[in-house]
């Protein structure tokens, strides 16, 4: 919440004319700005969606969540939101609500095969720690006699270019002998990249 602090504006017009009073109040503006920002931060930290790192740490302490170094503020917020919604008994409706919080309303598919004691869940989770949080949630909410098959698919679109350079290496191998009774064939080979090939075969008797 951004607010411009101007204490002079609260003075009656006849008092605002005095330079001493104006200077004193203008000197206090930065202090009141710090106070207002602290009050705003306290208000924001009351809610998971707007809490900063200090506020999220408080929620994590309450829920006994221990973040790792790789966790971002967004992934920590998702973990807190997922575990904060915990109402017994666990039902299918509650499971769907927690999936919406963790994955988004359109980022998961749930196939229910209750007659086989099985559910199949397809998600698209990209933030660090979300998969582990999903496994924790399923492990807590799902009955022990049911199997959950979870597939996480991340769609990646990349753009770029690759530069390819080629070179030509020409190799010739020669064998020279003065033995007229032997016939020696020298085979050479070339290592190449691209479309140029040159191989030399030389026989010297």
N, CA, C and O of each residue as an XYZ file, in Angstrom:
820
protein
N       0.853     -1.187      0.000
C       0.000      0.000      0.000
C       0.890      1.239      0.000
O       1.646      1.446      0.949
N       0.820      2.049     -1.020
C       1.664      3.232     -1.169
C       0.871      4.466     -0.757
O      -0.251      4.695     -1.210
N       1.484      5.241      0.102
C       0.822      6.468      0.555
C       1.854      7.574      0.666
O       2.936      7.380      1.220
N       1.510      8.729      0.136
C       2.396      9.884      0.212
C       2.189     10.588      1.556
O       1.085     11.028      1.876
N       3.257     10.684      2.328
C       3.192     11.296      3.645
C       3.531     12.784      3.542
O       4.615     13.148      3.085
N       2.614     13.629      3.963
C       2.825     15.077      3.946
C       2.145     15.663      5.176
O       0.957     15.983      5.148
N       2.905     15.800      6.246
C       2.328     16.291      7.498
C       1.925     17.753      7.414
O       1.019     18.187      8.126
N       2.577     18.509      6.565
C       2.251     19.931      6.453
C       0.823     20.116      5.962
O       0.173     21.099      6.318
N       0.331     19.204      5.163
C      -1.022     19.324      4.616
C      -2.096     19.246      5.697
O      -3.241     19.625      5.456
N      -1.738     18.755      6.891
C      -2.703     18.674      7.987
C      -2.761     19.966      8.818
O      -3.603     20.099      9.705
N      -1.877     20.900      8.531
C      -1.865     22.155      9.294
C      -2.975     23.092      8.812
O      -3.326     23.088      7.632
N      -3.516     23.879      9.712
C      -4.418     24.957      9.272
C      -3.652     25.929      8.374
O      -2.445     26.097      8.550
N      -4.307     26.556      7.439
C      -3.607     27.446      6.501
C      -2.781     28.532      7.169
O      -1.703     28.869      6.680
N      -3.263     29.090      8.282
C      -2.520     30.204      8.892
C      -1.231     29.719      9.545
O      -0.274     30.485      9.657
N      -1.187     28.398      9.999
C       0.032     27.865     10.609
C       1.031     27.376      9.564
O       2.237     27.359      9.809
N       0.517     26.975      8.388
C       1.412     26.490      7.337
C       2.313     27.580      6.787
O       3.260     27.292      6.056
N       2.026     28.839      7.135
C       2.835     29.949      6.642
C       4.158     30.085      7.396
O       5.087     30.725      6.903
N       4.249     29.486      8.587
C       5.449     29.636      9.410
C       6.502     28.607      8.956
O       6.248     27.403      8.938
N       7.672     29.109      8.598
C       8.724     28.237      8.067
C       9.234     27.251      9.108
O       9.564     26.112      8.778
N       9.301     27.691     10.382
C       9.817     26.805     11.418
C       8.937     25.558     11.580
O       9.437     24.438     11.689
N       7.629     25.779     11.592
C       6.695     24.652     11.751
C       6.752     23.742     10.523
O       6.750     22.519     10.658
N       6.802     24.335      9.327
C       6.861     23.545      8.099
C       8.137     22.691      8.066
O       8.096     21.514      7.710
N       9.270     23.303      8.443
C      10.530     22.569      8.426
C      10.519     21.403      9.417
O      11.033     20.324      9.122
N       9.929     21.629     10.591
C       9.871     20.562     11.599
C       9.023     19.384     11.115
O       9.400     18.225     11.287
N       7.885     19.690     10.514
C       7.011     18.617     10.036
C       7.602     17.905      8.830
O       7.488     16.684      8.725
N       8.228     18.635      7.920
C       8.856     18.000      6.758
C       9.997     17.073      7.180
O      10.253     16.067      6.519
N      10.670     17.399      8.255
C      11.734     16.536      8.769
C      11.178     15.239      9.351
O      11.873     14.225      9.402
N       9.924     15.281      9.787
C       9.307     14.090     10.367
C       8.630     13.204      9.316
O       8.239     12.079      9.626
N       8.487     13.689      8.091
C       7.822     12.906      7.045
C       8.455     11.526      6.815
O       7.728     10.537      6.731
N       9.800     11.432      6.711
C      10.396     10.103      6.505
C      10.092      9.117      7.624
O       9.900      7.930      7.361
N      10.045      9.589      8.873
C       9.759      8.693      9.999
C       8.330      8.163      9.925
O       8.083      6.984     10.178
N       7.402      9.034      9.579
C       6.017      8.587      9.447
C       5.843      7.647      8.246
O       4.991      6.758      8.261
N       6.664      7.858      7.205
C       6.608      6.962      6.049
C       7.046      5.555      6.451
O       6.429      4.570      6.046
N       8.116      5.462      7.249
C       8.575      4.154      7.737
C       7.492      3.493      8.586
O       7.248      2.292      8.469
N       6.845      4.283      9.440
C       5.776      3.756     10.288
C       4.605      3.246      9.450
O       4.037      2.195      9.750
N       4.242      3.989      8.399
C       3.123      3.587      7.550
C       3.452      2.310      6.790
O       2.596      1.437      6.648
N       4.691      2.191      6.297
C       5.088      0.976      5.580
C       5.084     -0.231      6.505
O       4.719     -1.331      6.089
N       5.487     -0.034      7.763
C       5.464     -1.140      8.724
C       4.032     -1.583      9.013
O       3.759     -2.777      9.135
N       3.108     -0.607      9.122
C       1.704     -0.951      9.354
C       1.121     -1.691      8.147
O       0.356     -2.643      8.304
N       1.490     -1.244      6.939
C       1.004     -1.914      5.730
C       1.553     -3.335      5.640
O       0.827     -4.260      5.277
N       2.836     -3.511      5.971
C       3.441     -4.844      5.919
C       2.762     -5.780      6.916
O       2.560     -6.960      6.626
N       2.411     -5.257      8.083
C       1.698     -6.078      9.073
C       0.341     -6.530      8.534
O      -0.070     -7.672      8.738
N      -0.345     -5.624      7.847
C      -1.639     -5.971      7.266
C      -1.492     -7.019      6.174
O      -2.261     -7.979      6.135
N      -0.517     -6.853      5.286
C      -0.297     -7.804      4.193
C       0.079     -9.189      4.724
O      -0.320    -10.203      4.152
N       0.842     -9.231      5.812
C       1.294    -10.517      6.350
C       0.201    -11.275      7.077
O       0.425    -12.398      7.528
N      -0.978    -10.681      7.199
C      -2.113    -11.402      7.772
C      -2.699    -12.399      6.781
O      -3.466    -13.280      7.170
N      -2.347    -12.271      5.506
C      -2.943    -13.107      4.462
C      -1.828    -13.830      3.692
O      -0.786    -13.246      3.396
N      -2.061    -15.090      3.380
C      -1.053    -15.912      2.706
C      -0.734    -15.358      1.327
O       0.427    -15.346      0.918
N      -1.740    -14.906      0.617
C      -1.562    -14.470     -0.767
C      -0.685    -13.228     -0.878
O      -0.022    -13.038     -1.897
N      -0.667    -12.381      0.146
C       0.090    -11.130      0.070
C       1.266    -11.080      1.035
O       1.952    -10.060      1.112
N       1.510    -12.145      1.762
C       2.581    -12.135      2.765
C       3.947    -12.109      2.102
O       4.150    -12.711      1.048
N       4.885    -11.402      2.731
C       6.261    -11.413      2.255
C       7.000    -12.582      2.910
O       6.379    -13.440      3.538
N       8.327    -12.613      2.763
C       9.083    -13.751      3.292
C       8.954    -13.866      4.810
O       8.904    -14.970      5.352
N       8.901    -12.728      5.488
C       8.739    -12.764      6.940
C       7.376    -13.326      7.330
O       7.272    -14.132      8.254
N       6.326    -12.895      6.616
C       4.992    -13.397      6.917
C       4.831    -14.863      6.592
O       4.212    -15.608      7.353
N       5.398    -15.298      5.436
C       5.309    -16.711      5.058
C       6.067    -17.575      6.058
O       5.630    -18.681      6.380
N       7.197    -17.082      6.550
C       7.960    -17.833      7.555
C       7.125    -18.075      8.810
O       7.243    -19.122      9.445
N       6.288    -17.114      9.163
C       5.423    -17.271     10.339
C       4.392    -18.373     10.109
O       4.153    -19.200     10.989
N       3.777    -18.382      8.910
C       2.834    -19.450      8.589
C       3.530    -20.807      8.558
O       2.968    -21.804      9.012
N       4.767    -20.849      8.019
C       5.501    -22.113      7.953
C       5.804    -22.644      9.344
O       5.781    -23.854      9.566
N       6.085    -21.754     10.276
C       6.336    -22.184     11.645
C       5.075    -22.800     12.261
O       5.145    -23.808     12.964
N       3.939    -22.187     11.991
C       2.673    -22.710     12.527
C       2.382    -24.095     11.956
O       1.932    -24.982     12.681
N       2.638    -24.287     10.651
C       2.311    -25.544      9.972
C       3.445    -26.549      9.999
O       3.310    -27.655      9.476
N       4.584    -26.167     10.617
C       5.761    -27.043     10.698
C       6.267    -27.410      9.298
O       6.542    -28.574      9.008
N       6.379    -26.412      8.455
C       6.938    -26.579      7.119
C       8.369    -26.060      7.130
O       8.639    -24.969      7.633
N       9.279    -26.845      6.574
C      10.683    -26.467      6.556
C      11.116    -26.258      5.105
O      11.381    -27.227      4.395
N      11.189    -25.002      4.659
C      11.558    -24.752      3.256
C      13.033    -25.038      3.009
O      13.859    -24.984      3.920
N      13.340    -25.345      1.748
C      14.730    -25.566      1.354
C      15.287    -24.301      0.715
O      14.561    -23.329      0.507
N      16.565    -24.321      0.410
C      17.208    -23.156     -0.191
C      16.680    -22.886     -1.597
O      16.685    -21.744     -2.057
N      16.224    -23.941     -2.281
C      15.744    -23.774     -3.651
C      14.329    -23.230     -3.719
O      13.881    -22.827     -4.792
N      13.618    -23.209     -2.609
C      12.241    -22.725     -2.603
C      12.201    -21.221     -2.856
O      12.981    -20.462     -2.282
N      11.291    -20.808     -3.717
C      11.042    -19.384     -3.935
C       9.866    -18.948     -3.070
O       9.202    -19.775     -2.444
N       9.619    -17.655     -3.042
C       8.490    -17.152     -2.264
C       7.174    -17.700     -2.819
O       6.260    -18.010     -2.054
N       7.074    -17.821     -4.150
C       5.847    -18.353     -4.756
C       5.627    -19.813     -4.386
O       4.505    -20.199     -4.059
N       6.675    -20.634     -4.432
C       6.516    -22.049     -4.082
C       6.229    -22.218     -2.595
O       5.452    -23.096     -2.219
N       6.837    -21.399     -1.741
C       6.549    -21.471     -0.298
C       5.098    -21.082     -0.027
O       4.435    -21.677      0.823
N       4.611    -20.078     -0.758
C       3.228    -19.634     -0.580
C       2.253    -20.752     -0.978
O       1.235    -20.951     -0.316
N       2.567    -21.486     -2.067
C       1.711    -22.596     -2.500
C       1.657    -23.700     -1.446
O       0.594    -24.263     -1.183
N       2.799    -24.005     -0.848
C       2.824    -25.040      0.187
C       1.957    -24.644      1.371
O       1.191    -25.455      1.891
N       2.083    -23.392      1.793
C       1.295    -22.924      2.940
C      -0.189    -22.948      2.614
O      -0.994    -23.372      3.442
N      -0.567    -22.499      1.418
C      -1.973    -22.499      1.027
C      -2.541    -23.905      1.007
O      -3.671    -24.133      1.439
N      -1.749    -24.853      0.500
C      -2.227    -26.232      0.400
C      -2.476    -26.839      1.774
O      -3.488    -27.508      1.982
N      -1.572    -26.614      2.702
C      -1.707    -27.240      4.026
C      -2.645    -26.461      4.943
O      -3.183    -27.016      5.901
N      -2.841    -25.183      4.652
C      -3.713    -24.389      5.511
C      -5.160    -24.854      5.394
O      -5.911    -24.831      6.369
N      -5.544    -25.277      4.185
C      -6.911    -25.777      3.989
C      -6.936    -27.240      4.412
O      -6.660    -28.125      3.602
N      -7.251    -27.488      5.622
C      -7.256    -28.854      6.146
C      -8.459    -29.025      7.057
O      -8.444    -28.616      8.218
N      -9.495    -29.633      6.511
C     -10.729    -29.841      7.263
C     -11.068    -31.330      7.234
O     -11.167    -31.931      6.164
N     -11.243    -31.909      8.395
C     -11.646    -33.314      8.492
C     -13.166    -33.426      8.483
O     -13.836    -32.504      8.949
N     -13.741    -34.521      7.969
C     -13.046    -35.620      7.284
C     -12.663    -35.246      5.861
O     -13.246    -34.339      5.266
N     -11.680    -35.952      5.323
C     -11.243    -35.708      3.950
C     -12.242    -36.325      2.982
O     -12.546    -37.516      3.059
N     -12.737    -35.518      2.088
C     -13.711    -35.978      1.096
C     -13.186    -35.656     -0.300
O     -12.164    -34.991     -0.469
N     -13.925    -36.154     -1.296
C     -13.548    -35.866     -2.679
C     -13.630    -34.366     -2.956
O     -12.784    -33.815     -3.661
N     -14.623    -33.723     -2.413
C     -14.762    -32.272     -2.597
C     -13.577    -31.536     -2.004
O     -13.074    -30.590     -2.610
N     -13.120    -31.954     -0.826
C     -11.968    -31.309     -0.203
C     -10.701    -31.555     -1.004
O      -9.848    -30.675     -1.118
N     -10.582    -32.764     -1.562
C      -9.419    -33.068     -2.400
C      -9.386    -32.162     -3.624
O      -8.325    -31.661     -3.997
N     -10.537    -31.949     -4.250
C     -10.603    -31.085     -5.425
C     -10.260    -29.631     -5.066
O      -9.587    -28.942     -5.832
N     -10.723    -29.177     -3.908
C     -10.416    -27.809     -3.491
C      -8.917    -27.621     -3.276
O      -8.364    -26.587     -3.649
N      -8.260    -28.606     -2.682
C      -6.829    -28.501     -2.449
C      -6.052    -28.601     -3.755
O      -5.007    -27.967     -3.903
N      -6.551    -29.389     -4.704
C      -5.895    -29.470     -6.010
C      -6.002    -28.142     -6.760
O      -5.068    -27.735     -7.451
N      -7.145    -27.473     -6.618
C      -7.314    -26.169     -7.263
C      -6.331    -25.157     -6.671
O      -5.759    -24.346     -7.399
N      -6.137    -25.206     -5.363
C      -5.208    -24.280     -4.711
C      -3.782    -24.533     -5.177
O      -3.042    -23.588     -5.454
N      -3.389    -25.806     -5.266
C      -2.014    -26.146     -5.607
C      -1.737    -26.033     -7.104
O      -0.690    -25.526     -7.506
N      -2.673    -26.505     -7.931
C      -2.417    -26.618     -9.367
C      -3.088    -25.539    -10.198
O      -2.660    -25.276    -11.322
N      -4.118    -24.914     -9.677
C      -4.911    -24.011    -10.497
C      -6.183    -24.721    -10.947
O      -6.248    -25.950    -10.947
N      -7.174    -23.956    -11.322
C      -8.488    -24.544    -11.611
C      -8.511    -25.368    -12.885
O      -9.365    -26.244    -13.020
N      -7.600    -25.122    -13.831
C      -7.638    -25.833    -15.114
C      -6.328    -26.549    -15.418
O      -6.080    -26.907    -16.570
N      -5.495    -26.763    -14.423
C      -4.178    -27.353    -14.667
C      -4.055    -28.769    -14.127
O      -2.946    -29.219    -13.840
N      -5.159    -29.478    -13.982
C      -5.067    -30.869    -13.551
C      -6.279    -31.652    -14.064
O      -7.338    -31.084    -14.334
N      -6.099    -32.942    -14.187
C      -7.187    -33.855    -14.551
C      -7.211    -34.990    -13.535
O      -6.165    -35.504    -13.138
N      -8.395    -35.369    -13.127
C      -8.558    -36.430    -12.131
C      -9.484    -37.502    -12.684
O     -10.647    -37.238    -12.988
N      -8.957    -38.707    -12.812
C      -9.742    -39.858    -13.278
C      -9.988    -40.759    -12.078
O      -9.049    -41.273    -11.471
N     -11.251    -40.943    -11.744
C     -11.618    -41.717    -10.554
C     -11.992    -43.143    -10.944
O     -12.914    -43.353    -11.732
N     -11.289    -44.101    -10.403
C     -11.574    -45.522    -10.613
C     -11.746    -46.172     -9.252
O     -10.936    -46.992     -8.819
N     -12.825    -45.782     -8.593
C     -13.044    -46.236     -7.223
C     -13.284    -47.737     -7.139
O     -12.947    -48.370     -6.139
N     -13.871    -48.308     -8.200
C     -14.118    -49.749     -8.161
C     -12.810    -50.536     -8.156
O     -12.772    -51.686     -7.719
N     -11.739    -49.909     -8.643
C     -10.412    -50.549     -8.642
C      -9.522    -49.988     -7.532
O      -8.336    -50.309     -7.457
N     -10.105    -49.145     -6.670
C      -9.346    -48.502     -5.595
C      -8.140    -47.760     -6.165
O      -6.999    -47.978     -5.757
N      -8.428    -46.882     -7.115
C      -7.341    -46.222     -7.843
C      -7.811    -44.867     -8.365
O      -8.955    -44.725     -8.797
N      -6.938    -43.891     -8.324
C      -7.181    -42.612     -8.991
C      -5.960    -42.282     -9.856
O      -4.829    -42.635     -9.523
N      -6.215    -41.606    -10.959
C      -5.147    -41.188    -11.858
C      -5.189    -39.665    -11.960
O      -6.206    -39.077    -12.327
N      -4.080    -39.055    -11.634
C      -4.019    -37.597    -11.550
C      -2.960    -37.078    -12.513
O      -1.798    -37.479    -12.455
N      -3.378    -36.186    -13.394
C      -2.452    -35.528    -14.305
C      -2.331    -34.062    -13.956
O      -3.339    -33.360    -13.876
N      -1.121    -33.589    -13.748
C      -0.897    -32.208    -13.321
C       0.179    -31.578    -14.199
O       0.849    -32.253    -14.981
N       0.322    -30.273    -14.047
C       1.383    -29.525    -14.724
C       1.964    -28.546    -13.709
O       1.553    -27.388    -13.638
N       2.920    -29.026    -12.934
C       3.515    -28.251    -11.848
C       4.939    -27.878    -12.223
O       5.752    -28.746    -12.541
N       5.239    -26.583    -12.184
C       6.549    -26.096    -12.600
C       7.377    -25.537    -11.452
O       8.606    -25.542    -11.525
N       6.731    -25.054    -10.391
C       7.470    -24.440     -9.295
C       8.190    -25.503     -8.470
O       7.722    -26.633     -8.327
N       9.340    -25.106     -7.933
C      10.111    -26.032     -7.113
C       9.317    -26.433     -5.862
O       8.729    -25.587     -5.188
N       9.314    -27.732     -5.569
C       8.671    -28.244     -4.363
C       7.194    -28.556     -4.505
O       6.604    -29.129     -3.590
N       6.567    -28.191     -5.642
C       5.133    -28.438     -5.792
C       4.825    -29.929     -5.902
O       3.821    -30.393     -5.361
N       5.678    -30.684     -6.596
C       5.448    -32.125     -6.730
C       5.534    -32.801     -5.371
O       4.703    -33.647     -5.040
N       6.536    -32.430     -4.586
C       6.667    -33.010     -3.241
C       5.469    -32.651     -2.370
O       5.009    -33.473     -1.577
N       4.964    -31.429     -2.512
C       3.795    -31.026     -1.739
C       2.561    -31.804     -2.177
O       1.727    -32.163     -1.345
N       2.438    -32.068     -3.476
C       1.321    -32.874     -3.975
C       1.396    -34.296     -3.427
O       0.384    -34.865     -3.019
N       2.596    -34.863     -3.419
C       2.753    -36.214     -2.865
C       2.384    -36.244     -1.384
O       1.751    -37.191     -0.917
N       2.774    -35.219     -0.655
C       2.421    -35.151      0.775
C       0.910    -35.054      0.946
O       0.330    -35.719      1.804
N       0.282    -34.226      0.129
C      -1.163    -34.041      0.239
C      -1.914    -35.339     -0.074
O      -2.831    -35.722      0.652
N      -1.521    -36.006     -1.153
C      -2.169    -37.269     -1.527
C      -1.935    -38.330     -0.462
O      -2.837    -39.099     -0.131
N      -0.715    -38.367      0.074
C      -0.401    -39.357      1.101
C      -1.214    -39.176      2.372
O      -1.536    -40.148      3.055
N      -1.547    -37.922      2.688
C      -2.327    -37.647      3.902
C      -3.817    -37.882      3.673
O      -4.494    -38.438      4.538
N      -4.333    -37.464      2.519
C      -5.773    -37.473      2.301
C      -6.304    -38.800      1.769
O      -7.442    -39.167      2.063
N      -5.507    -39.521      0.996
C      -6.014    -40.721      0.333
C      -6.034    -41.904      1.301
O      -5.087    -42.079      2.067
N      -7.090    -42.717      1.284
C      -7.115    -43.920      2.133
C      -5.962    -44.864      1.801
O      -5.481    -44.889      0.668
N      -5.528    -45.624      2.771
C      -4.360    -46.487      2.589
C      -4.607    -47.610      1.581
O      -3.655    -48.161      1.029
N      -5.886    -47.960      1.332
C      -6.164    -49.046      0.394
C      -6.361    -48.550     -1.038
O      -6.812    -49.311     -1.893
N      -6.030    -47.289     -1.312
C      -6.154    -46.744     -2.661
C      -4.780    -46.405     -3.221
O      -3.854    -46.041     -2.496
N      -4.685    -46.539     -4.537
C      -3.441    -46.255     -5.249
C      -3.632    -44.971     -6.057
O      -4.660    -44.791     -6.708
N      -2.655    -44.096     -6.011
C      -2.685    -42.861     -6.793
C      -1.568    -42.896     -7.827
O      -0.396    -43.068     -7.492
N      -1.948    -42.732     -9.076
C      -0.973    -42.661    -10.168
C      -0.902    -41.201    -10.610
O      -1.885    -40.655    -11.111
N       0.246    -40.577    -10.429
C       0.401    -39.150    -10.697
C       1.381    -38.957    -11.846
O       2.465    -39.539    -11.863
N       0.985    -38.141    -12.792
C       1.860    -37.803    -13.919
C       1.953    -36.289    -14.036
O       0.951    -35.596    -14.211
N       3.177    -35.800    -13.936
C       3.423    -34.363    -14.041
C       4.009    -34.055    -15.416
O       5.072    -34.566    -15.768
N       3.325    -33.232    -16.182
C       3.760    -32.880    -17.530
C       4.041    -31.382    -17.583
O       3.190    -30.565    -17.231
N       5.244    -31.035    -18.026
C       5.640    -29.636    -18.158
C       5.870    -29.348    -19.628
O       6.760    -29.929    -20.249
N       5.073    -28.457    -20.184
C       5.220    -28.061    -21.582
C       6.240    -26.935    -21.680
O       6.128    -25.917    -20.997
N       7.220    -27.130    -22.527
C       8.296    -26.152    -22.680
C       8.354    -25.698    -24.128
O       8.429    -26.518    -25.044
N       8.319    -24.397    -24.327
C       8.485    -23.820    -25.649
C       9.805    -23.059    -25.675
O      10.044    -22.175    -24.853
N      10.656    -23.416    -26.633
C      11.960    -22.782    -26.735
C      12.130    -22.136    -28.094
O      11.608    -22.623    -29.096
N      12.849    -21.061    -28.119
C      13.193    -20.384    -29.357
C      14.683    -20.072    -29.343
O      15.260    -19.747    -28.305
N      15.286    -20.178    -30.514
C      16.707    -19.887    -30.583
C      17.279    -20.389    -31.892
O      16.551    -20.849    -32.771
N      18.559    -20.297    -32.004
C      19.239    -20.745    -33.206
C      20.518    -21.451    -32.819
O      21.095    -21.195    -31.762
N      20.956    -22.354    -33.699
C      22.205    -23.087    -33.488
C      23.099    -22.865    -34.695
O      22.692    -23.102    -35.833
N      24.298    -22.417    -34.446
C      25.274    -22.209    -35.516
C      26.174    -23.423    -35.628
O      26.740    -23.885    -34.637
N      26.304    -23.942    -36.853
C      27.102    -25.141    -37.096
C      28.253    -24.780    -38.019
O      28.045    -24.209    -39.090
N      29.436    -25.105    -37.612
C      30.618    -24.873    -38.440
C      31.232    -26.214    -38.826
O      31.284    -27.135    -38.011
N      31.698    -26.321    -40.076
C      32.301    -27.570    -40.547
C      33.737    -27.313    -40.978
O      34.131    -26.183    -41.270
N      34.482    -28.361    -41.008
C      35.867    -28.276    -41.453
C      36.226    -29.502    -42.271
O      35.539    -30.522    -42.210
N      37.304    -29.401    -43.037
C      37.769    -30.496    -43.891
C      39.174    -30.868    -43.469
O      40.048    -30.009    -43.350
N      39.384    -32.143    -43.245
C      40.708    -32.646    -42.903
C      41.135    -33.642    -43.981
O      40.443    -34.632    -44.220
N      42.253    -33.388    -44.622
C      42.746    -34.233    -45.709
C      43.954    -35.018    -45.210
O      44.936    -34.434    -44.752
N      43.876    -36.329    -45.299
C      44.931    -37.203    -44.789
C      45.405    -38.124    -45.903
O      44.590    -38.752    -46.580
N      46.710    -38.209    -46.096
C      47.312    -39.158    -47.043
C      48.362    -39.983    -46.304
O      49.161    -39.450    -45.534
N      48.347    -41.278    -46.548
C      49.307    -42.188    -45.929
C      50.132    -42.845    -47.041
O      49.564    -43.363    -48.002
N      51.446    -42.830    -46.922
C      52.352    -43.392    -47.925
C      53.241    -44.450    -47.271
O      53.691    -44.285    -46.138
N      53.481    -45.516    -47.988
C      54.433    -46.544    -47.579
C      55.409    -46.762    -48.737
O      54.996    -47.143    -49.832
N      56.699    -46.522    -48.500
C      57.729    -46.641    -49.541
C      58.623    -47.834    -49.205
O      59.095    -47.952    -48.074
N      58.860    -48.727    -50.186
C      59.721    -49.895    -49.975
C      60.557    -50.148    -51.227
O      60.147    -49.812    -52.338
N      61.711    -50.735    -51.038
C      62.555    -51.113    -52.166
C      62.526    -52.606    -52.434
O      63.321    -53.119    -53.222
N      61.629    -53.286    -51.791
C      61.499    -54.731    -51.991
C      60.569    -54.960    -53.180
O      59.354    -54.798    -53.073
N      61.162    -55.342    -54.320
C      60.384    -55.504    -55.551
C      59.501    -56.727    -55.534
O      58.622    -56.866    -56.385
N      59.718    -57.633    -54.568
C      58.930    -58.853    -54.516
C      57.622    -58.646    -53.752
O      56.776    -59.540    -53.730
N      57.446    -57.493    -53.131
C      56.222    -57.234    -52.388
C      55.396    -56.164    -53.080
O      55.914    -55.210    -53.660
N      54.174    -56.353    -52.999
C      53.224    -55.360    -53.499
C      52.447    -54.811    -52.284
O      51.711    -55.539    -51.618
N      52.628    -53.545    -52.026
C      52.016    -52.930    -50.851
C      50.996    -51.901    -51.280
O      51.279    -51.016    -52.087
N      49.840    -52.029    -50.742
C      48.779    -51.051    -51.028
C      48.573    -50.181    -49.790
O      48.343    -50.669    -48.683
N      48.661    -48.908    -50.018
C      48.499    -47.948    -48.930
C      47.070    -47.406    -48.972
O      46.623    -46.865    -49.983
N      46.377    -47.561    -47.869
C      45.009    -47.069    -47.763
C      44.988    -45.840    -46.857
O      45.547    -45.851    -45.760
N      44.352    -44.815    -47.320
C      44.211    -43.606    -46.514
C      42.738    -43.297    -46.265
O      41.864    -43.792    -46.977
N      42.482    -42.514    -45.297
C      41.102    -42.148    -44.985
C      41.048    -40.680    -44.584
O      42.043    -40.094    -44.160
N      39.902    -40.125    -44.725
C      39.703    -38.717    -44.378
C      38.563    -38.596    -43.390
O      37.523    -39.234    -43.552
N      38.755    -37.777    -42.363
C      37.683    -37.437    -41.435
C      37.106    -36.107    -41.877
O      37.849    -35.151    -42.103
N      35.807    -36.037    -42.001
C      35.213    -34.848    -42.592
C      33.929    -34.490    -41.872
O      33.312    -35.315    -41.199
N      33.560    -33.280    -42.029
C      32.252    -32.816    -41.604
C      31.701    -31.927    -42.699
O      32.378    -31.002    -43.147
N      30.542    -32.182    -43.112
C      29.987    -31.438    -44.243
C      29.787    -32.362    -45.432
O      29.430    -33.530    -45.279
N      30.020    -31.824    -46.602
C      29.744    -32.605    -47.811
C      30.990    -32.923    -48.615
O      30.882    -33.519    -49.687
N      32.196    -32.539    -48.128
C      33.419    -32.761    -48.900
C      34.121    -34.014    -48.405
O      34.383    -34.156    -47.211
N      34.427    -34.932    -49.334
C      35.107    -36.180    -48.998
C      36.263    -36.368    -49.970
O      36.079    -36.210    -51.177
N      37.447    -36.701    -49.473
C      38.594    -36.981    -50.333
C      39.424    -38.051    -49.670
O      39.925    -37.862    -48.561
N      39.572    -39.161    -50.335
C      40.374    -40.269    -49.814
C      41.403    -40.669    -50.867
O      41.060    -40.850    -52.036
N      42.630    -40.802    -50.468
C      43.707    -41.127    -51.421
C      44.235    -42.530    -51.160
O      44.480    -42.910    -50.016
N      44.408    -43.299    -52.238
C      45.032    -44.608    -52.168
C      46.291    -44.565    -53.018
O      46.194    -44.345    -54.225
N      47.449    -44.764    -52.447
C      48.724    -44.671    -53.148
C      49.499    -45.963    -52.975
O      49.677    -46.443    -51.856
N      49.959    -46.524    -54.080
C      50.769    -47.723    -54.043
C      52.103    -47.429    -54.738
O      52.114    -47.002    -55.893
N      53.197    -47.647    -54.063
C      54.540    -47.448    -54.632
C      55.288    -48.755    -54.555
O      55.434    -49.313    -53.468
N      55.763    -49.256    -55.669
C      56.507    -50.516    -55.722
C      57.993    -50.191    -55.908
O      58.820    -51.100    -55.981
